Amino acid sequence: MTSSSDSFLSFLSRLRLFRRKMSNQKQLRLIFAVAVFLFFVFILHPSTSPDLPTPNSRTHPKSSSSIPPHHKAHRPPPKKGRVIKFKPSSFNWTAAKQFHPVEITYKLPTGTPKPQNLVQHDFSDYVHDAKTKKRQKAVRDAFVRSWNSYKERAWLRDELAPVTGGGKTTFGGWAATAVDALDTLWIMELWDDFYLAGNAAAQLDWQNTTETAANMFETTIRYLGGLLGAYDLSGEKALLDKAQELGDMLYMGFDTPNRMPGFWFNFEEAKRGVQVAGTNDHSASPCSLSLEFTRLSQLTGDQKYYDAITRISNFLNRTQTESKLPGMWPRNINFREERVDLESRFTIGALADSLYEYMPKMHALLGGLSPLYEKMHRGAMDAVTQHLLFRPMLPAEEAKVHDILFVGDAHVHPDRIDRLPEGQHLTCFAGGMFGLGGKLFDIKEHVKIGERLARGCGWAYDAFPTGIMPEIFTMVSCDSWDAPCKWDEEKWEALGKKELKKGFASARDTRYILRPEAIESIFLLYRMTGKEDLRELAWQMFESIVKATETELAYSAISDVTVNGPTQKMDSMESFWLAETLKYFYLIFSPPDLVDLDEYVFNTEAHPFLRPTPSKPAIP
């Protein structure tokens, strides 16, 4: 403070000399008052580096005093040595020859983003109490434990083997866990590890792989989505540079005669120009690239990525009423001939899930400037509610407490459509999808459906001895999903499985592989409704998962959720454990202004992308 005081005295001395020359006394008093004010602001209260909002922050996200969302809201205190450096890959896919080039026909919609209906509940009275802080810390501790074991035992491998130690190569060998967990590290304020992983990610060589092909879907949602989400939170340019480099590689997957990508992006076939679209590919694969490629176009200004995925979206729009269940697309599609009328099984679960998930999310990411995705979402959800939703038949006392729903499949026959009451852990994402669409498009009934679906998955967790729901199960269902039904003991005796809780007919796949979908929807519906009991349900789920999956090193998939006592570990910890499951658990116990749903939209791997608003387009 000595040098600051001396400087101020020198300033006063010069001011006295200046005073003799001043004829206007009012001006003098004004200048002197300003000087005293500056003294108190800059000397007695020196400025400090802006800190990241702590997890205890109570700023309401809709408040005019809240911090703007982009970069400031989650930037750590600046410190020397925290630099992420980009290193280019050894093969430049940007310069690779396109054998089926097209003119850029479809460009990002222009104009001011439209005002959107608010997604997030008004949490202006939120208090981050001691119990919630303790739970938030417990989730963070589980993440740190998993992450540290990955660092020590499997660094830069795709996954940790959480029982035996060591690493696995499952998605190209490009450090899937490190890239997938980047934005979780940022959200949890693990700055040193974020910059450690960020540098590793920004220097990946996409040419350095033992694989001959990359899974288009998984590479896009985990790697490209992970890099973009981490950039949108941190503003670290090197991550965007690496994302664009990867985007250019994946863009080559669209180099087919009809610009429809295959399930696999084969490196040598791409270089020789012999790629073709698949004739029986999972519908979710080519049709779930839209969010990531759109965000890449928004951030880079290069329209080719948006053009590529819009061709797929236009195909979906054109064929939505041509399938055997109009409004929906089948699990597998003939993309080469662009036909959707060959299969009779329809689901929003495995093989098709994120195709439907991305409809309302694309509407949000485009600022409501394209009517295409709302149109397709409404048409698809009409079919889902009519043919796929089901209500489990429960004993009377339990039915009074649990007003729940699940999503099954539909099988189309020439003379009828069968509703198949087979549930999947994967379809638990549907609660969040219905809720988001209901909020964005002002369909109040869909928000209610979303909550009933989310609560259904929470109920299913509690229905098994481990406190965790299985991968695939069937239930004894009511005749109608939107009306109560009486308990029928004879029906239960005929269809139910006595070893399981009443309501279940079977548990066909008893595994739990650390999936996020149930907590995803419970988190989203908590943020949309503000109902505190959803957080109690989430905590119960978290405790059960930790108890059933914990190993000496981290947490592992288990083979059977129906057992009493110790579980059998499968020595698998997919990257989504850190990217999704623990992130959603952490966020539900965090203040609601941390990754506000009116500022961000999550991709299917829980990577947050900034949404445009009328006052701030999410484009540089």
C-alpha positions in Angstrom: 0.0 0.0 0.0 3.0 2.4 0.5 3.6 3.0 -3.2 -0.1 3.4 -3.8 -0.3 6.1 -1.0 2.8 7.9 -2.4 1.2 8.0 -5.8 -2.0 9.4 -4.3 -0.1 12.2 -2.4 1.7 13.1 -5.6 -1.6 13.3 -7.3 -3.0 15.7 -4.6 0.1 17.9 -5.0 -0.5 18.2 -8.7 -4.2 18.9 -8.0 -3.3 21.8 -5.7 -1.2 23.4 -8.5 -4.1 22.9 -10.9 -6.5 24.5 -8.4 -4.7 27.8 -8.7 -5.4 27.9 -12.4 -9.1 27.0 -12.1 -11.6 29.8 -12.3 -14.7 27.6 -12.0 -15.0 26.4 -8.4 -17.9 23.9 -9.3 -15.6 22.1 -11.7 -12.9 21.9 -9.1 -15.2 20.4 -6.5 -16.4 17.9 -9.1 -12.9 16.8 -10.0 -11.9 16.5 -6.4 -14.9 14.3 -5.6 -14.1 12.0 -8.5 -10.5 11.7 -7.3 -11.6 10.7 -3.8 -14.0 8.2 -5.2 -11.3 6.6 -7.4 -9.0 6.5 -4.4 -11.5 4.4 -2.4 -12.3 2.1 -5.4 -8.8 1.4 -6.7 -6.5 1.8 -3.7 -8.5 1.0 -0.6 -10.4 -1.8 -2.4 -8.0 -3.2 -5.0 -9.5 -5.3 -7.8 -9.1 -9.0 -7.8 -9.3 -11.6 -10.5 -12.8 -12.7 -11.1 -13.5 -16.1 -9.5 -15.7 -18.8 -10.9 -19.2 -18.8 -9.4 -19.0 -21.2 -6.5 -21.3 -24.2 -6.2 -22.9 -22.2 -3.4 -23.9 -19.3 -5.6 -27.6 -18.2 -5.3 -27.8 -16.0 -8.4 -31.1 -16.7 -10.1 -30.3 -17.4 -13.8 -33.2 -15.2 -15.0 -32.1 -12.3 -12.8 -30.8 -9.2 -14.6 -27.8 -9.3 -12.3 -26.7 -12.8 -13.2 -23.4 -13.3 -15.1 -23.7 -13.6 -18.9 -23.5 -17.2 -19.8 -20.7 -17.4 -22.4 -17.3 -18.0 -20.8 -17.5 -15.6 -17.9 -19.9 -17.8 -15.9 -17.5 -20.7 -15.6 -14.0 -19.2 -16.2 -11.5 -20.1 -13.5 -9.2 -17.5 -11.9 -6.4 -16.8 -14.5 -3.1 -18.4 -13.5 0.2 -18.8 -15.4 0.8 -22.1 -17.1 -2.8 -22.8 -17.9 -2.5 -22.9 -21.6 -4.0 -25.4 -24.1 -2.0 -25.8 -27.3 -3.3 -27.2 -30.5 -1.2 -29.7 -32.5 -2.4 -30.8 -35.9 -2.9 -34.4 -36.8 -0.5 -36.1 -39.2 -3.1 -36.4 -41.9 -5.0 -33.4 -43.1 -8.6 -34.6 -43.9 -9.5 -31.0 -44.8 -7.5 -31.4 -48.0 -8.8 -34.9 -48.8 -10.5 -35.3 -52.2 -14.3 -35.4 -52.2 -15.4 -37.9 -54.8 -19.1 -36.9 -54.6 -18.9 -33.1 -54.0 -22.0 -31.0 -53.7 -22.6 -27.3 -53.6 -23.4 -25.9 -50.2 -27.2 -25.6 -50.5 -28.3 -25.5 -46.9 -27.1 -22.8 -44.6 -27.8 -21.9 -41.0 -31.0 -19.9 -40.8 -30.4 -16.2 -40.5 -32.1 -13.6 -38.5 -32.5 -12.8 -34.8 -33.2 -15.9 -32.7 -36.8 -16.1 -31.7 -37.7 -15.7 -28.0 -38.1 -19.2 -26.6 -40.4 -20.4 -23.9 -38.4 -20.8 -20.7 -37.4 -24.4 -20.0 -36.1 -24.0 -16.4 -38.2 -23.5 -13.3 -38.0 -20.2 -11.5 -35.5 -20.9 -8.7 -35.2 -17.4 -7.4 -35.8 -18.6 -3.9 -33.3 -21.4 -4.1 -31.1 -22.1 -1.1 -28.0 -24.4 -1.4 -28.3 -25.9 2.0 -25.8 -28.0 4.0 -27.4 -31.4 3.1 -27.3 -30.6 -0.6 -23.7 -29.4 -0.5 -22.8 -32.7 1.2 -24.5 -34.7 -1.5 -22.9 -32.6 -4.2 -19.5 -33.3 -2.7 -20.2 -37.0 -2.5 -20.8 -37.1 -6.2 -17.7 -35.1 -6.9 -15.7 -37.4 -4.7 -16.9 -40.4 -6.8 -15.9 -38.6 -10.0 -12.4 -37.8 -8.6 -11.9 -41.3 -7.5 -12.8 -42.6 -10.9 -10.8 -40.0 -12.7 -7.7 -40.5 -10.6 -7.7 -44.2 -11.3 -8.1 -43.5 -15.0 -5.1 -41.1 -14.9 -3.0 -43.6 -12.9 -3.9 -46.8 -14.7 -5.2 -46.0 -18.2 -4.1 -42.5 -19.1 -4.9 -41.7 -22.8 -6.6 -45.1 -23.3 -10.3 -45.0 -24.1 -11.4 -46.6 -20.9 -10.2 -47.8 -17.5 -10.7 -51.5 -16.6 -12.0 -50.7 -13.1 -11.4 -54.2 -11.6 -8.1 -55.4 -13.1 -6.6 -52.0 -13.8 -5.1 -51.0 -17.2 -6.9 -49.6 -20.1 -9.1 -50.6 -23.0 -9.4 -49.4 -26.6 -13.0 -49.2 -27.5 -13.5 -46.0 -29.6 -10.5 -45.6 -31.9 -7.9 -45.3 -29.1 -8.1 -41.5 -28.9 -8.5 -41.2 -25.1 -12.3 -41.3 -25.1 -12.6 -40.9 -21.4 -10.3 -37.9 -21.2 -12.2 -36.1 -24.0 -15.6 -37.2 -22.9 -14.9 -36.0 -19.3 -13.5 -32.6 -20.3 -16.6 -30.5 -19.6 -17.4 -32.4 -16.4 -13.9 -31.5 -15.1 -14.7 -27.9 -15.9 -18.1 -28.0 -14.2 -16.7 -29.6 -11.1 -13.9 -26.9 -11.0 -11.1 -29.5 -11.3 -8.9 -26.9 -13.1 -5.6 -28.7 -13.2 -7.1 -31.9 -14.5 -9.1 -29.9 -17.1 -6.0 -28.4 -18.5 -4.1 -31.6 -18.4 -6.8 -33.4 -20.3 -7.4 -30.4 -22.5 -3.8 -30.4 -23.7 -4.0 -34.1 -24.4 -7.2 -33.7 -26.4 -6.0 -30.7 -28.4 -2.9 -32.7 -29.5 -4.6 -35.9 -30.5 -3.7 -37.4 -33.9 -6.8 -38.8 -35.6 -4.4 -40.7 -37.9 -2.9 -42.5 -34.9 -5.2 -45.5 -34.5 -5.0 -49.3 -34.9 -8.6 -49.3 -36.1 -9.5 -49.3 -39.8 -12.8 -47.4 -39.3 -14.5 -45.1 -36.9 -18.1 -45.4 -35.6 -19.7 -42.3 -37.0 -22.2 -41.9 -34.2 -20.0 -42.6 -31.2 -17.1 -40.6 -32.5 -19.4 -37.6 -33.1 -21.2 -37.7 -29.7 -18.2 -38.5 -27.5 -15.2 -36.8 -29.2 -16.7 -34.0 -31.3 -19.4 -33.3 -28.7 -16.9 -33.4 -25.9 -14.5 -30.9 -27.6 -17.4 -28.6 -28.5 -19.0 -28.7 -25.0 -15.6 -28.0 -23.3 -15.0 -25.1 -25.7 -18.5 -23.6 -25.0 -17.7 -23.6 -21.3 -14.1 -22.6 -21.3 -13.5 -20.6 -24.5 -10.2 -22.4 -25.1 -9.6 -21.9 -28.8 -7.4 -25.0 -29.2 -10.3 -27.2 -28.3 -12.4 -25.7 -31.1 -9.5 -26.1 -33.5 -9.3 -29.8 -32.7 -13.0 -30.1 -33.0 -13.0 -28.6 -36.5 -10.1 -30.9 -37.5 -12.2 -33.9 -36.3 -15.3 -32.5 -38.0 -13.4 -32.4 -41.3 -12.5 -36.0 -40.9 -16.1 -37.0 -40.1 -17.4 -34.8 -42.9 -15.6 -37.2 -45.3 -18.1 -39.9 -44.1 -20.8 -38.0 -46.0 -18.8 -38.5 -49.3 -21.2 -41.1 -50.7 -23.3 -41.0 -53.9 -26.4 -39.7 -52.1 -24.5 -37.9 -49.3 -25.9 -40.3 -46.7 -23.1 -41.5 -44.4 -22.6 -45.2 -43.5 -22.5 -46.6 -39.9 -18.8 -46.9 -40.1 -16.4 -44.3 -41.5 -13.8 -46.5 -43.2 -10.5 -44.5 -43.6 -9.2 -46.3 -46.7 -12.5 -46.4 -48.4 -12.9 -42.7 -47.9 -9.5 -42.0 -49.4 -10.4 -44.2 -52.4 -13.9 -42.7 -52.8 -15.8 -46.0 -52.6 -18.0 -45.3 -49.5 -21.7 -46.0 -49.8 -24.6 -45.6 -47.4 -25.9 -48.7 -45.6 -29.0 -50.7 -46.5 -29.9 -51.7 -43.0 -28.3 -49.2 -40.6 -29.5 -48.2 -37.2 -31.6 -45.1 -37.6 -30.0 -43.3 -34.7 -26.6 -43.4 -36.3 -26.7 -41.1 -39.3 -29.7 -39.3 -37.8 -28.1 -38.2 -34.6 -25.2 -36.1 -35.9 -27.2 -32.9 -36.3 -26.6 -31.2 -33.0 -22.8 -31.5 -33.1 -22.4 -30.6 -36.8 -24.8 -27.6 -36.4 -22.8 -26.3 -33.4 -19.6 -26.7 -35.4 -21.0 -24.6 -38.2 -22.2 -22.0 -35.7 -18.8 -21.7 -34.1 -16.6 -21.8 -37.2 -18.9 -20.1 -39.8 -18.3 -23.1 -42.2 -21.7 -24.0 -43.6 -20.6 -27.4 -44.9 -21.3 -29.2 -41.7 -24.8 -27.8 -41.4 -25.4 -28.6 -45.1 -24.4 -32.2 -44.5 -26.8 -32.9 -41.7 -29.6 -30.9 -43.2 -29.7 -33.4 -46.1 -30.4 -36.1 -43.5 -33.0 -34.0 -41.8 -34.8 -33.3 -45.1 -34.8 -37.1 -45.8 -36.4 -37.7 -42.4 -39.0 -35.0 -43.0 -39.8 -36.4 -46.5 -40.3 -39.9 -45.3 -42.0 -39.4 -41.9 -45.4 -40.5 -43.2 -44.0 -43.3 -45.5 -43.1 -45.8 -42.8 -45.4 -48.6 -41.6 -46.1 -46.5 -38.5 -46.6 -42.9 -39.9 -44.9 -40.4 -37.7 -42.0 -42.6 -36.7 -39.1 -44.2 -38.5 -38.2 -47.9 -38.1 -35.2 -49.1 -36.0 -33.2 -49.8 -39.2 -33.3 -47.8 -42.4 -32.2 -48.4 -46.0 -30.2 -45.2 -46.4 -28.7 -46.2 -49.7 -32.2 -46.3 -51.4 -33.7 -43.8 -48.9 -36.5 -46.1 -47.9 -38.2 -46.4 -44.5 -41.0 -48.8 -45.4 -39.2 -52.2 -45.0 -39.3 -52.8 -41.2 -42.2 -53.4 -38.9 -40.6 -52.8 -35.4 -40.6 -49.3 -34.0 -38.9 -48.0 -30.8 -37.3 -44.9 -29.3 -34.9 -47.2 -27.5 -31.7 -49.0 -28.7 -30.9 -48.3 -32.4 -33.2 -45.3 -32.7 -33.1 -43.3 -29.5 -31.3 -40.0 -30.2 -32.9 -39.6 -33.6 -36.0 -38.5 -31.6 -34.0 -36.9 -28.8 -32.4 -34.4 -31.2 -35.7 -33.0 -32.6 -36.5 -30.5 -29.8 -32.8 -30.0 -29.1 -32.2 -28.9 -32.7 -35.1 -26.4 -32.4 -33.4 -24.9 -29.3 -29.9 -24.8 -30.8 -31.2 -23.0 -34.0 -33.0 -20.4 -31.9 -36.4 -21.5 -33.2 -35.5 -20.2 -36.7 -36.3 -23.5 -38.4 -39.9 -25.0 -38.2 -38.6 -28.4 -39.4 -37.7 -29.9 -36.1 -40.9 -28.9 -34.2 -43.0 -30.3 -37.0 -41.1 -33.7 -36.9 -41.1 -33.8 -33.1 -44.9 -33.3 -32.8 -45.6 -35.9 -35.5 -43.3 -38.5 -33.8 -44.6 -37.8 -30.3 -48.1 -38.3 -31.5 -47.2 -41.7 -32.7 -45.3 -42.5 -29.5 -48.1 -41.5 -27.2 -50.6 -43.5 -29.2 -48.7 -46.7 -29.7 -45.6 -47.0 -27.4 -46.4 -45.5 -24.0 -47.7 -47.9 -21.4 -48.7 -47.9 -17.8 -47.7 -50.8 -15.6 -50.4 -52.6 -13.7 -49.7 -52.1 -10.0 -51.4 -53.1 -6.8 -54.0 -50.5 -5.7 -52.1 -49.1 -2.8 -48.9 -48.6 -4.9 -50.8 -47.2 -7.9 -52.2 -44.5 -5.6 -48.6 -43.3 -4.8 -46.9 -44.0 -8.2 -48.6 -42.4 -11.2 -45.9 -43.7 -13.6 -45.3 -44.5 -17.3 -42.8 -46.4 -19.5 -42.0 -46.5 -23.2 -42.2 -49.8 -25.0 -42.0 -50.8 -28.6 -44.6 -51.2 -31.3 -44.9 -54.0 -33.8 -47.0 -53.3 -36.9 -48.9 -56.2 -38.5 -51.1 -56.0 -41.6 -54.3 -55.9 -39.5 -53.1 -54.4 -36.2 -50.4 -52.6 -34.2 -49.2 -54.4 -31.0 -47.9 -52.3 -28.1 -45.0 -54.3 -26.5 -44.5 -53.4 -22.8 -40.8 -54.0 -22.9 -38.8 -51.3 -21.1 -35.2 -50.4 -21.5 -32.9 -48.4 -19.3 -31.9 -46.6 -22.5 -35.5 -45.3 -23.0 -35.4 -43.5 -19.7 -34.1 -40.5 -21.6 -37.7 -40.0 -22.9 -38.8 -38.2 -19.8 -36.4 -35.4 -20.5 -37.3 -35.4 -24.2 -41.0 -35.1 -23.5 -40.3 -32.4 -20.9 -38.1 -30.3 -23.2 -40.5 -30.5 -26.1 -43.4 -29.7 -23.8 -41.6 -26.6 -22.5 -40.3 -25.3 -25.8 -43.6 -25.9 -27.7 -45.9 -25.1 -24.9 -47.4 -28.6 -24.7 -48.3 -28.9 -21.0 -49.5 -32.5 -21.3 -46.1 -33.5 -22.5 -44.3 -32.0 -19.5 -46.6 -34.1 -17.3 -45.9 -37.2 -19.4 -42.2 -36.5 -19.1 -42.4 -36.3 -15.3 -44.4 -39.6 -15.2 -41.8 -41.3 -17.4 -38.9 -40.0 -15.2 -40.6 -41.1 -12.0 -41.3 -44.5 -13.6 -37.6 -45.1 -14.1 -36.9 -44.0 -10.5 -39.6 -46.4 -9.3 -38.0 -49.2 -11.4 -34.6 -48.6 -9.6 -36.2 -49.1 -6.3 -38.0 -52.3 -7.5 -34.8 -54.4 -7.5 -32.6 -55.7 -4.6 -29.6 -53.6 -5.7 -31.7 -50.5 -6.1 -30.9 -50.3 -9.8 -33.1 -51.1 -12.8 -31.9 -53.7 -15.4 -31.0 -53.0 -19.0 -34.2 -54.6 -20.5 -37.4 -55.8 -18.8 -41.0 -56.5 -19.6 -44.1 -55.5 -17.5 -47.7 -56.5 -17.1 -49.4 -53.4 -18.5 -52.7 -51.7 -18.3 -55.0 -51.5 -21.3 -54.6 -47.7 -21.4 -51.7 -45.5 -20.4 -53.8 -42.4 -19.7 -56.4 -43.9 -17.4 -56.2 -45.8 -14.1 -56.5 -49.6 -14.1 -57.5 -52.0 -11.4 -55.2 -54.7 -10.2 -56.0 -58.0 -11.8 -54.6 -60.9 -9.7 -55.4 -63.5 -12.3 -53.6 -61.5 -15.0 -50.6 -61.2 -12.7 -50.6 -64.9 -12.0 -50.6 -65.6 -15.7 -48.1 -63.1 -16.9 -46.0 -61.9 -13.9 -42.7 -63.3 -12.6 -43.1 -64.2 -9.0 -39.4 -63.6 -8.2 -39.8 -59.9 -9.2 -41.8 -57.1 -7.8 -45.4 -57.0 -8.7 -45.8 -55.3 -12.1 -42.8 -57.0 -13.8 -43.1 -59.9 -16.2 -39.4 -60.5 -16.7 -35.9 -59.0 -16.5 -34.5 -60.2 -19.8 -31.2 -58.4 -19.5 -30.2 -57.9 -15.9 -27.0 -55.9 -16.4 -26.4 -52.3 -15.3 -23.5 -50.7 -17.3 -23.3 -47.4 -15.4 -25.9 -45.8 -17.7 -27.1 -42.2 -17.3 -30.6 -42.1 -18.8 -32.6 -42.4 -15.6 -30.8 -39.7 -13.7 -30.7 -37.6 -16.9 -34.5 -37.4 -17.0 -34.9 -36.9 -13.3 -32.3 -34.1 -13.4 -34.1 -32.4 -16.3 -37.5 -32.7 -14.8 -36.2 -31.3 -11.5 -34.8 -28.3 -13.3 -38.1 -28.0 -15.2 -40.5 -28.4 -12.3 -38.5 -27.5 -9.2 -40.0 -30.5 -7.3 -37.6 -31.3 -4.5 -38.7 -34.9 -4.0 -37.0 -35.6 -7.4 -33.6 -34.8 -5.7 -34.4 -37.2 -2.9 -35.1 -39.9 -5.5 -31.8 -39.0 -7.2 -29.9 -39.4 -4.0 -31.4 -42.8 -3.3 -30.3 -43.9 -6.8 -26.8 -42.5 -6.4 -26.3 -44.4 -3.1 -27.5 -47.6 -4.7 -25.3 -47.3 -7.7 -22.2 -46.5 -5.7 -22.8 -49.5 -3.3 -23.5 -52.0 -6.1 -20.7 -50.9 -8.5 -17.8 -49.9 -6.4 -14.4 -51.6 -6.9 -11.0 -51.0 -5.3 -10.2 -48.6 -8.2 -13.4 -47.0 -9.3 -16.9 -48.3 -10.4 -17.8 -51.1 -12.7 -20.7 -52.3 -14.7 -22.4 -55.3 -13.0 -24.0 -58.4 -14.6 -27.1 -58.8 -12.5 -29.2 -56.2 -10.6 -31.6 -58.8 -9.3 -29.1 -60.4 -6.8 -29.1 -60.0 -3.0 -25.7 -59.3 -1.6 -22.4 -58.8 -3.6 -22.7 -58.1 -7.3 -20.6 -59.5 -10.1 -18.4 -56.8 -11.6 -17.9 -56.8 -15.4 -14.6 -54.8 -15.4 -16.1 -52.1 -17.6 -16.4 -48.3 -17.0 -17.5 -46.6 -20.2 -16.6 -43.0 -20.7 -20.2 -41.9 -20.2 -19.9 -42.7 -16.5 -17.8 -39.6 -16.2 -19.3 -37.6 -19.1 -23.0 -38.2 -18.3 -24.0 -40.2 -15.2 -21.8 -38.4 -12.6 -22.3 -35.1 -14.3 -26.1 -35.3 -14.1 -25.9 -36.4 -10.4 -23.6 -33.5 -9.7 -25.8 -31.0 -11.4 -29.0 -32.0 -9.7 -27.3 -31.3 -6.4 -25.8 -28.0 -7.6 -27.4 -24.5 -7.7 -29.6 -24.4 -10.8 -27.7 -21.5 -12.4 -24.8 -24.0 -13.1 -25.5 -24.9 -16.7 -28.9 -23.3 -17.0 -31.3 -25.1 -19.3 -32.3 -21.8 -20.9 -28.6 -21.1 -21.8 -27.4 -24.6 -22.8 -28.7 -27.7 -24.6 -27.1 -31.0 -23.9 -26.1 -33.4 -26.7 -26.9 -37.1 -26.2 -23.6 -37.5 -24.3 -24.4 -34.7 -21.9 -22.1 -32.1 -23.5 -23.6 -28.6 -23.1 -23.8 -26.4 -26.2 -24.7 -22.7 -25.9 -28.1 -21.8 -27.1 -28.6 -18.6 -29.1 -30.9 -15.9 -27.7 -32.4 -12.7 -29.2 -29.8 -10.7 -27.3 -26.9 -13.0 -27.8 -26.7 -15.3 -30.8 -24.5 -18.3 -30.0 -22.3 -17.6 -33.0 -19.0 -15.6 -32.9 
